[in-house]
């Protein structure tokens, strides 16, 4: 039974995944069996020789029988795996049962679902199938993986679960009804030419070029051509890295819907992410030196549920909010993550955060006495606080701006080494969920760092105190609306940062967070 059964089956009924699932997942095993038993015969056929060697002709029936038995056992295992894999959406949970010898049940609470991804490997795309990944806070890996469903059924199931997780009830008389997919409006799309250009001007390209130049110089000085051999693995690694980045970032699009921010990308294996509003814990805007020629930027996030795998290939792509884009794209994505910037002049504040120097737009910089410790960065290293977020900028050559909404601050720490103590400086570290973004105020004056420590702790407590529900729609529903109703009209264009919307209490509810503070 497919996910489409949600619309016609009662809530809580156990359903099965698509019958082709075990073969899509286990085709490698079938190919390995065929290769093991058929390689020799295939090679002999190409050479014009008999298919079976005369030396093993007497044992051929046994070999063929053994191969057939292994094939039957593999197919039988696939069928049993499919038969005993069932899923259920009921009582506020999504549950998946697997295994016929060793049974396992995985479940995730709907109101704790941080994100739902639709993943389509190449073979699954050919058969029109998709896998659903449900992410919850601090799960370490996908809390529930449901593979495979028809792509339309996967989208409908995702829409239904996101609607229930947000607190939507389509019809009080039929609360189990499947929700239609929420309408969306595209915000941006990354052209392939820009993606290729960003890879050629990336940091890894710089290091490879420098390594190649060093190899050429050493070869010329020592008259030893062996140094050129070191370029071969470097070139192969560079090509593989380029292909991986291009394949994952190809056709990157971002859209906004009532479910949240929708990201789609991928050349061979495609992925569609949906991040409910407010699930992003921290955001970083970065600009490598060579990207300044074209005004390009990269955006990455810490998102609950993605943290543990943020440093591997898959996790790195899932925590990328924008692989490469211009300033307008950056501001559009910032408007989605932080719809209320908490300042009367957000355009100036964020421009200064990304590209500025000194104390313009309210930024507090590293004191002048620290220029010996950071001769290039002391005018750049700074922080600023708005009503809704803390902004931290750093880096003169590799520029970056980190934005952390106040309610996402889980704990704070002051750190001071011996040199920093000598110059009266300290670093302030903000702890959020794990991920590629490390929020840190670098080399602030010790008194300003202590004042920021106390002020940020108070702002974080006040922001969390305003949250009353785990369902994000309950935070943005009109006052007095007891049961939010799903609206189906087109989603309006996101408000740009140049015209901020003054809605200080319009933040969705995050997952539960610990409230700890420590002084270092």
C-alpha positions as CSV (number, residue, x, y, z in Angstrom):
1,X,0.0,0.0,0.0
2,X,1.4,3.4,-1.0
3,X,1.4,6.7,0.8
4,X,-1.6,7.6,-1.2
5,X,-3.5,5.3,1.1
6,X,-3.4,8.0,3.7
7,X,-6.2,9.8,1.9
8,X,-8.5,6.8,1.9
9,X,-7.3,4.6,4.9
10,X,-8.1,5.4,8.5
11,X,-5.5,7.1,10.5
12,X,-3.1,4.6,12.1
13,X,-3.3,1.8,9.6
14,X,0.0,0.2,8.8
15,X,1.0,0.6,5.1
16,X,3.7,-0.9,3.0
17,X,6.4,0.7,0.8
18,X,6.6,0.3,-2.9
19,X,7.1,-3.4,-4.0
20,X,10.2,-2.4,-6.1
21,X,11.9,-1.0,-3.0
22,X,14.1,-4.1,-2.2
23,X,15.4,-4.4,-5.8
24,X,16.2,-0.6,-6.0
25,X,18.1,-0.9,-2.7
26,X,19.7,-4.3,-3.5
27,X,20.6,-4.1,-7.1
28,X,24.3,-4.0,-6.2
29,X,24.0,-7.4,-4.6
30,X,22.3,-8.9,-7.6
31,X,25.0,-7.3,-9.9
32,X,27.7,-8.8,-7.7
33,X,26.3,-12.3,-7.9
34,X,25.9,-12.1,-11.7
35,X,29.5,-10.8,-12.0
36,X,31.0,-13.5,-9.8
37,X,29.3,-16.3,-11.7
38,X,29.3,-14.9,-15.2
39,X,32.6,-13.1,-15.6
40,X,34.6,-16.1,-16.8
41,X,31.9,-17.2,-19.3
42,X,31.6,-13.7,-20.6
43,X,35.3,-13.3,-21.2
44,X,35.5,-16.7,-22.9
45,X,32.6,-15.7,-25.2
46,X,34.5,-12.6,-26.2
47,X,37.5,-14.7,-27.0
48,X,35.5,-17.1,-29.1
49,X,36.0,-20.0,-26.7
50,X,33.4,-22.3,-25.2
51,X,31.3,-20.7,-22.5
52,X,32.4,-23.4,-20.0
53,X,36.0,-24.4,-19.5
54,X,36.6,-28.1,-20.2
55,X,38.4,-28.5,-16.9
56,X,35.3,-27.6,-14.9
57,X,32.7,-28.9,-17.3
58,X,31.9,-31.7,-14.9
59,X,31.2,-29.3,-12.1
60,X,29.3,-26.8,-14.2
61,X,25.8,-28.0,-13.1
62,X,26.9,-27.7,-9.4
63,X,28.2,-24.2,-10.0
64,X,25.1,-23.1,-11.9
65,X,22.9,-24.6,-9.2
66,X,24.9,-22.8,-6.5
67,X,24.6,-19.5,-8.4
68,X,20.8,-20.1,-8.9
69,X,20.4,-20.9,-5.2
70,X,22.2,-17.7,-4.1
71,X,20.1,-15.7,-6.5
72,X,16.9,-17.2,-5.2
73,X,17.9,-16.6,-1.6
74,X,18.8,-13.0,-2.4
75,X,15.5,-12.4,-4.1
76,X,13.6,-14.1,-1.3
77,X,15.4,-11.9,1.2
78,X,14.4,-8.8,-0.8
79,X,10.8,-9.9,-0.8
80,X,10.7,-10.7,2.9
81,X,12.4,-7.4,3.6
82,X,9.7,-5.6,1.7
83,X,6.9,-7.6,3.3
84,X,8.0,-6.9,6.8
85,X,8.7,-3.2,6.2
86,X,5.6,-1.1,7.2
87,X,5.0,2.4,8.3
88,X,2.2,4.2,10.2
89,X,1.3,7.8,10.9
90,X,-0.8,7.9,14.1
91,X,-1.1,9.3,17.6
92,X,1.3,12.1,16.8
93,X,4.1,9.8,15.6
94,X,5.5,8.4,12.3
95,X,6.6,4.8,12.8
96,X,8.6,2.5,10.6
97,X,8.9,-1.3,11.3
98,X,11.6,-3.3,9.5
99,X,13.2,-6.7,9.7
100,X,11.9,-10.3,9.6
101,X,14.6,-12.0,11.8
102,X,15.7,-9.0,13.8
103,X,12.8,-6.6,14.1
104,X,13.3,-2.9,14.6
105,X,10.9,0.0,15.0
106,X,11.9,3.6,14.6
107,X,9.6,6.5,15.3
108,X,9.6,10.3,15.4
109,X,7.2,12.6,17.1
110,X,5.5,14.8,14.5
111,X,5.8,18.0,16.6
112,X,9.5,17.4,16.9
113,X,10.2,16.8,13.2
114,X,12.8,19.4,12.2
115,X,12.9,18.7,8.5
116,X,11.7,16.2,5.9
117,X,13.9,15.4,2.9
118,X,12.8,13.7,-0.3
119,X,15.9,11.9,-1.8
120,X,16.0,10.3,-5.3
121,X,19.0,8.3,-6.2
122,X,19.5,7.8,-9.9
123,X,17.9,4.3,-10.1
124,X,15.0,5.4,-8.0
125,X,14.4,8.4,-10.3
126,X,14.3,6.0,-13.3
127,X,11.4,4.1,-11.6
128,X,9.7,7.2,-10.3
129,X,10.4,6.4,-6.6
130,X,11.7,8.5,-3.7
131,X,13.0,8.1,-0.1
132,X,11.7,10.2,2.8
133,X,14.1,11.2,5.6
134,X,12.6,12.6,8.8
135,X,15.0,14.6,11.0
136,X,14.5,15.4,14.6
137,X,16.7,17.4,17.0
138,X,19.9,15.7,18.0
139,X,19.0,12.5,16.3
140,X,22.6,11.9,15.2
141,X,21.3,10.4,11.9
142,X,18.0,10.4,10.2
143,X,15.4,9.5,12.8
144,X,13.2,7.6,10.3
145,X,14.0,6.7,6.7
146,X,11.2,5.5,4.6
147,X,12.2,4.0,1.2
148,X,10.8,3.8,-1.3
149,X,7.5,5.4,-2.3
150,X,6.1,6.7,-5.5
151,X,7.3,10.3,-5.8
152,X,3.7,11.7,-5.8
153,X,2.9,9.6,-2.7
154,X,6.1,10.8,-1.0
155,X,5.2,14.4,-1.6
156,X,1.7,13.9,-0.3
157,X,2.9,12.1,2.8
158,X,5.5,14.9,3.5
159,X,2.8,17.5,3.1
160,X,0.5,15.7,5.5
161,X,3.2,15.2,8.2
162,X,4.4,18.8,7.9
163,X,0.8,20.0,8.2
164,X,0.2,17.9,11.3
165,X,3.6,18.9,12.8
166,X,2.7,22.6,12.3
167,X,-0.7,22.2,14.0
168,X,-2.9,22.4,10.9
169,X,-6.3,20.7,10.8
170,X,-7.8,20.6,7.3
171,X,-11.2,19.6,8.3
172,X,-12.5,19.1,11.9
173,X,-14.8,16.3,10.7
174,X,-12.0,14.5,8.9
175,X,-8.8,15.1,10.9
176,X,-7.1,12.1,9.2
177,X,-7.5,13.5,5.7
178,X,-4.3,13.8,3.7
179,X,-3.1,17.4,3.2
180,X,-2.5,18.8,-0.3
181,X,1.0,20.0,-0.9
182,X,1.3,23.6,0.1
183,X,1.8,26.1,-2.8
184,X,5.2,27.6,-3.1
185,X,6.9,30.6,-4.6
186,X,10.5,30.3,-6.0
187,X,12.9,32.8,-4.4
188,X,16.1,32.0,-6.3
189,X,17.9,29.6,-8.6
190,X,21.7,29.2,-9.0
191,X,22.7,29.1,-12.7
192,X,25.1,26.3,-13.7
193,X,27.6,28.7,-15.1
194,X,27.9,30.5,-11.8
195,X,28.3,27.2,-10.0
196,X,31.1,26.2,-12.3
197,X,32.8,29.6,-11.9
198,X,32.6,29.4,-8.1
199,X,34.3,26.0,-8.1
200,X,37.1,27.2,-10.3
201,X,37.6,30.2,-8.0
202,X,37.3,28.2,-4.8
203,X,39.8,27.7,-2.0
204,X,40.8,24.2,-3.2
205,X,41.7,25.6,-6.6
206,X,44.0,28.1,-5.1
207,X,45.8,25.4,-3.1
208,X,46.1,23.1,-6.1
209,X,47.6,25.9,-8.3
210,X,50.0,26.8,-5.5
211,X,51.0,23.1,-5.2
212,X,51.5,22.8,-8.9
213,X,53.6,25.9,-9.0
214,X,55.8,24.5,-6.2
215,X,56.2,21.2,-7.9
216,X,57.3,22.9,-11.1
217,X,59.8,25.1,-9.3
218,X,61.2,22.1,-7.4
219,X,61.5,20.1,-10.6
220,X,63.4,22.9,-12.3
221,X,65.7,23.5,-9.4
222,X,66.5,19.9,-8.6
223,X,66.2,18.6,-12.2
224,X,64.1,15.8,-10.8
225,X,60.9,15.1,-12.7
226,X,59.5,12.9,-9.9
227,X,57.8,16.0,-8.4
228,X,55.3,16.0,-11.3
229,X,54.1,12.6,-10.1
230,X,52.6,14.3,-7.0
231,X,50.3,16.3,-9.3
232,X,48.5,13.1,-10.6
233,X,46.7,12.2,-7.3
234,X,46.1,15.9,-6.6
235,X,44.5,16.4,-10.1
236,X,42.4,13.2,-9.6
237,X,41.3,14.4,-6.2
238,X,40.5,17.9,-7.5
239,X,38.4,16.4,-10.4
240,X,36.5,14.2,-8.0
241,X,35.9,17.1,-5.6
242,X,34.7,19.4,-8.4
243,X,32.4,16.7,-9.8
244,X,30.9,16.0,-6.3
245,X,30.3,19.7,-5.6
246,X,28.9,20.3,-9.1
247,X,26.6,17.2,-8.9
248,X,25.2,18.2,-5.5
249,X,24.8,21.9,-6.3
250,X,23.4,21.5,-9.8
251,X,20.0,23.2,-10.4
252,X,19.9,24.5,-6.8
253,X,16.6,26.3,-6.2
254,X,15.1,27.8,-3.1
255,X,11.4,28.5,-2.6
256,X,9.1,29.5,0.3
257,X,5.9,27.8,1.2
258,X,3.6,27.4,4.2
259,X,5.6,24.3,5.2
260,X,8.9,26.2,5.3
261,X,11.9,26.8,3.1
262,X,12.2,24.3,0.3
263,X,15.6,23.5,-1.3
264,X,16.1,21.3,-4.4
265,X,19.4,20.3,-5.9
266,X,21.2,17.5,-7.6
267,X,22.3,16.3,-11.0
268,X,22.2,12.5,-10.8
269,X,20.9,12.0,-7.3
270,X,18.3,14.7,-6.5
271,X,17.2,15.9,-3.1
272,X,14.3,18.1,-1.9
273,X,14.6,19.5,1.6
274,X,11.9,21.2,3.6
275,X,12.9,23.2,6.7
276,X,10.0,24.3,8.8
277,X,10.2,28.0,9.9
278,X,12.4,28.6,12.9
279,X,14.4,25.3,12.7
280,X,17.6,27.0,11.6
281,X,19.8,27.6,14.7
282,X,22.7,29.6,13.2
283,X,23.6,31.0,9.8
284,X,26.9,31.9,8.2
285,X,27.5,34.1,5.1
286,X,31.1,33.6,3.8
287,X,33.1,35.0,0.9
288,X,36.4,33.6,-0.2
289,X,38.9,36.2,-1.6
290,X,38.5,35.3,-5.3
291,X,34.7,35.5,-5.1
292,X,34.9,39.2,-4.5
293,X,35.7,39.7,-8.2
294,X,32.0,38.7,-9.0
295,X,30.4,39.6,-5.6
296,X,29.6,36.0,-4.8
297,X,28.7,34.6,-1.3
298,X,28.0,31.2,0.3
299,X,25.5,30.5,3.0
300,X,25.5,27.6,5.5
301,X,23.4,26.8,8.5
302,X,23.2,24.8,11.7
303,X,19.9,23.0,11.5
304,X,18.5,20.7,14.2
305,X,18.7,17.1,13.1
306,X,21.5,17.7,10.6
307,X,24.3,18.4,13.0
308,X,26.0,15.0,13.4
309,X,26.6,14.5,9.7
310,X,27.3,18.1,8.8
311,X,31.0,17.4,8.1
312,X,30.6,14.6,5.6
313,X,29.6,15.0,2.0
314,X,25.9,14.4,2.3
315,X,25.6,16.5,5.5
316,X,27.6,19.3,3.9
317,X,25.1,19.7,1.1
318,X,22.2,19.4,3.4
319,X,23.5,22.3,5.6
320,X,24.1,24.6,2.5
321,X,21.4,27.2,2.2
322,X,23.0,28.9,-0.8
323,X,26.1,27.4,-2.6
324,X,26.9,30.6,-4.4
325,X,24.9,33.8,-4.9
326,X,25.0,37.5,-5.1
327,X,24.1,40.0,-2.4
328,X,20.4,40.1,-3.4
329,X,20.2,36.3,-3.1
330,X,21.8,36.6,0.4
331,X,19.3,39.2,1.5
332,X,16.4,37.1,0.2
333,X,17.5,34.1,2.1
334,X,18.1,36.1,5.2
335,X,14.6,37.4,5.0
336,X,13.3,33.8,5.0
337,X,15.5,32.8,8.0
338,X,15.0,36.0,10.0
339,X,11.7,37.6,8.8
340,X,12.0,40.2,11.5
341,X,15.5,41.5,11.5
342,X,14.9,43.5,14.7
343,X,16.4,46.8,13.4
344,X,15.0,49.8,11.6
345,X,17.8,49.8,9.0
346,X,18.4,46.1,8.2
347,X,19.9,46.7,4.7
348,X,22.7,48.8,6.2
349,X,23.3,46.5,9.2
350,X,23.6,43.4,7.1
351,X,25.8,45.1,4.4
352,X,28.2,46.2,7.1
353,X,28.1,42.7,8.6
354,X,29.1,41.1,5.3
355,X,31.5,43.6,3.9
356,X,32.0,46.4,6.4
357,X,34.9,47.6,8.6
358,X,35.1,49.6,11.9
359,X,32.1,50.6,14.0
360,X,29.5,51.5,11.4
361,X,25.9,50.4,11.8
362,X,26.3,49.7,15.6
363,X,29.1,47.1,15.3
364,X,31.5,46.9,18.2
365,X,35.0,46.1,16.9
366,X,38.2,44.7,18.5
367,X,40.0,47.5,20.3
368,X,42.9,49.2,18.6
369,X,45.4,47.9,21.2
370,X,44.9,44.4,19.7
371,X,46.2,45.2,16.3
372,X,49.4,43.4,17.0
373,X,47.4,40.2,17.5
374,X,45.3,40.7,14.4
375,X,47.0,43.3,12.2
376,X,44.6,42.6,9.3
377,X,41.4,41.6,11.1
378,X,41.1,43.9,14.1
379,X,39.0,46.4,12.2
380,X,36.9,43.6,10.8
381,X,36.3,41.5,13.9
382,X,33.1,42.9,15.5
383,X,29.6,42.1,16.8
384,X,26.2,43.8,16.9
385,X,22.9,42.9,18.5
386,X,19.5,43.6,17.1
387,X,16.2,43.0,18.8
388,X,16.0,39.5,17.3
389,X,19.5,38.2,16.6
390,X,23.2,38.6,17.4
391,X,25.5,39.3,14.4
392,X,29.2,38.3,14.5
393,X,31.6,39.2,11.7
394,X,35.2,38.3,11.2
395,X,37.9,37.8,8.5
396,X,39.6,40.4,6.4
397,X,40.4,38.1,3.5
398,X,38.0,35.2,4.1
399,X,35.0,37.3,5.2
400,X,32.2,35.8,7.1
401,X,29.1,36.9,9.0
402,X,27.4,34.7,11.5
403,X,23.8,35.3,12.6
404,X,22.2,33.6,15.6
405,X,18.6,34.3,16.6
406,X,18.4,35.1,20.3
407,X,16.1,32.2,21.1
408,X,18.6,29.7,19.5
409,X,21.3,30.5,22.0
410,X,21.6,27.3,24.1
411,X,24.6,28.4,26.3
412,X,27.4,31.0,26.3
413,X,31.0,30.8,27.3
414,X,33.8,33.4,27.8
415,X,37.3,32.2,26.7
416,X,40.6,34.0,27.4
417,X,44.1,32.8,26.6
418,X,47.3,34.2,28.1
419,X,47.9,36.6,25.2
420,X,44.3,37.8,25.2
421,X,44.6,38.3,29.0
422,X,47.7,40.4,28.4
423,X,45.8,42.7,26.0
424,X,42.6,42.7,27.9
425,X,40.6,40.7,25.3
426,X,38.2,37.7,25.4
427,X,36.3,35.6,23.0
428,X,32.6,34.9,23.5
429,X,31.3,31.5,22.2
430,X,27.7,30.8,21.5
431,X,26.6,27.2,21.6
432,X,23.8,26.0,19.3
433,X,23.2,22.6,17.6
434,X,26.2,21.0,15.9
435,X,27.0,22.0,12.4
436,X,29.4,23.8,10.1
437,X,28.7,27.2,11.8
438,X,30.7,28.0,14.9
439,X,29.3,31.3,16.4
440,X,32.1,33.2,18.1
441,X,32.9,36.8,18.9
442,X,36.6,37.2,18.3
443,X,38.9,39.4,20.4
444,X,36.4,41.7,22.1
445,X,37.4,44.0,24.9
446,X,37.0,42.1,28.1
447,X,34.5,44.5,29.6
448,X,32.4,44.6,26.4
449,X,32.6,40.8,26.3
450,X,31.3,40.5,29.9
451,X,28.5,43.0,29.2
452,X,27.6,41.0,26.0
453,X,27.6,37.8,28.0
454,X,25.0,39.1,30.5
455,X,23.0,40.9,27.9
456,X,22.8,37.9,25.5
457,X,21.8,35.6,28.3
458,X,19.0,37.9,29.2
459,X,17.9,38.3,25.6
460,X,17.9,34.5,25.1
461,X,15.8,33.9,28.2
462,X,13.3,36.6,27.1
463,X,13.0,35.2,23.6
464,X,12.4,31.6,24.8
465,X,9.9,32.8,27.4
466,X,7.7,34.1,24.5
467,X,7.5,30.6,23.0
468,X,4.4,28.7,24.0
469,X,4.1,25.7,21.6
470,X,6.1,23.2,19.7
471,X,3.9,23.7,16.7
472,X,5.3,26.6,14.6
473,X,1.9,27.6,13.1
474,X,0.6,28.3,16.6
475,X,3.2,31.1,16.9
476,X,2.1,32.9,13.7
477,X,-1.7,32.3,13.8
478,X,-3.9,35.3,14.5
479,X,-4.7,36.0,18.1
480,X,-7.7,34.0,19.3
481,X,-7.5,31.3,16.6
482,X,-7.7,28.1,18.6
483,X,-7.3,25.7,15.7
484,X,-5.2,27.1,12.9
485,X,-6.7,26.4,9.5
486,X,-4.6,25.6,6.4
487,X,-4.8,28.3,3.8
488,X,-4.4,27.4,0.2
489,X,-4.1,30.7,-1.5
490,X,-0.7,31.5,-3.2
491,X,2.1,32.4,-0.8
492,X,3.0,36.0,-1.0
493,X,6.5,37.1,-2.0
494,X,8.8,37.2,1.0
495,X,9.2,40.7,2.5
496,X,12.7,42.0,1.5
497,X,15.0,43.2,4.2
498,X,14.9,46.8,2.8
499,X,11.3,47.0,4.0
500,X,11.3,45.1,7.3
501,X,8.1,43.9,8.8
502,X,7.7,44.9,12.4
503,X,6.5,41.6,14.0
504,X,8.7,41.0,17.0
505,X,6.6,38.1,18.3
506,X,6.2,36.3,15.0
507,X,8.9,33.6,15.6
508,X,8.0,30.0,15.3
509,X,8.7,27.6,18.1
510,X,12.0,25.7,18.1
511,X,12.7,22.3,19.6
512,X,13.3,22.3,23.3
513,X,16.6,23.8,24.2
514,X,18.8,23.7,27.3
515,X,19.4,26.9,29.1
516,X,22.9,26.9,30.4
517,X,25.5,29.5,30.9
518,X,29.1,29.3,31.9
519,X,32.0,31.7,32.4
520,X,35.4,30.7,31.1
